């Protein structure tokens, strides 16, 4: 729901995250906006936002955020029928997860 100045809370969060320069907050906010765009069938926006989120995660070096970004972008690409690129991203996410010892079944 739009609030002050016609911006939603999540859009205001994006402005704040950019201003603060906190990579995790910024990539998570972009991911949330990507999800919202996806639910409104704005797939170009969803992809653009998720690609930016992944880039920020890569630059930050936080491996769990990178895995999250890879998975999120793969989900958006799958929705668009871009299966080969989605598969490549998921394979990278699996490789990072295995290397880091992540086990999503147990939240570790």
N, C-alpha and C positions, 0 to 999 in steps of 0.2 A: 504494500500500500504506500503510495507516494506521501511524503511528509513535506517538511520545509523545503522550499525551492523546487518542489516536484521530484525530489530524489528519494528513493527508497532507503531504508536503513542499510541494506547491503551495499548500495551504491555509495552512501556516505562512508561506510566502512572501508571501501576501496580507496576513497580519497584519503582517509586517515592512515591506512596501511602504507600507501605510497609515500605520504608525508613522513611517516615514522621510519620508513626504510627497513622494516622487519620482514625478512624474506618469508618466513613461515606464515605470518599473518597475511602477507600479500598473496602468496600462492594459494592459500586456503580460501581467501576471499574471491580470487579469480576463479577458482574451481567451483565455488558456490554459484557465482554468476554464470558460469558455463552450464551448470546443471539447470539453472532457471531458464536460460536461453534454450536449452534442449527441450525442456518441458513445454515451451511455447513454439516449438518447431522452428526455431531460428538457428539452424545447424551451422551456418557460416560463423555466426557469433560464438556459438558454443565451441567450435573448433579453435577459433582465434584466441578465445579466452583461455582455453585449456593448454594450447601451445605456449602461451605466455606464462602460465602457471608452471609448466614443466621447465621452461627455460630458466625461470627464477630458481626453481628447485635445483636444477643442474648447477647453476652458478653458486648457490649456497653450499653445495656439497653434502647436504643432509641426505644420506642414502634412503632413509624411509620416505622422505618427501619426494625423492626422485621416483621411487617405486609407485607411490600414490599418483604422481603426475603421469607416469607411463600408463598406468591402469586407466586413469580417467580419460586420457586422450584416446587410448585404444577403444574405450567404450563409445566415445563420440564418433570415432571413425567407423566403427562397426555399424552404428546407426545409419551412416551414410553409404554403407556398402563397400567401404574401403578396407576389405578384409586382409589383404596382403600387408599393408602398412600396420594395421591393428595387430596382426600376428607378430610382426617384427618387434613392435613395442612390448607386447606381452612376453615374448621370449627374453628381451632385455630385462624386464622386470623380474622374471623368474631367475635369471642368472644372478642379478644383484641380490635378490632375496636369499638364494642358496649360498652365495658367497658370504653374506652377512649373518647367516644362520637364522633368518626369520622363519617363523612357522605360523602362518595366518590362522591355522586351526586353533591355536592357543593364544593368539594375540601377542606373540613374542617376535 
